[in-house]
């Protein structure tokens, strides 16, 4: 069992074209606001609503696999929130099996709630979904869910810490030997040391 039994999961799903290239993002924290994990996954060509449900399933599966019996989900998908809470019926044949699977996972929890929030309150999950789509477009493989320390290091609002990186300079371009945790358009400061 985990140290804190309740988590808050911000989830988001997106599709560029609807249907089009799609992904979900999940950012999980404790009720005290401490980061637990964050991850996104590219889903291929599908719809926005399908991606939203996949994000919900990923959050529920993470909670159950890691011993969190109480889950609060925040989503900017009003449709999914109302379908899961029973206010709306699920009419789409593509979403029905996902809805049923989500309800089965929810039944295994001690407590569950889902709430619709505005996009501004769901920025991190949205960023993770978009990053998964961007990474897939560039051919970068997805990563496993991040531990709290890595979330803090990768967050755009985190205080930057120096990170040693080995790179090769060729034809006027520095080529790092490892993948860097940077965001598109992010500016960095470099301190060059020649290897001896």
Secondary structure, DSSP 8 states (H G I E B T S, - for coil): --SSSEEEEEEEEEEETTTEEEEEEEEEEETTS-EEEEEEEEEEEE-HHHHHHHHHHHHHHHHHHTT--EEEEEES-HHHHHHHTTSS----HHHHHHHHHHHHHHTTSSEEEEEE--GGGGHHHHHHHHHHHHHHHTT--------HHHHHHH-TTS--------EEEETTEEEESS-----TT-----------
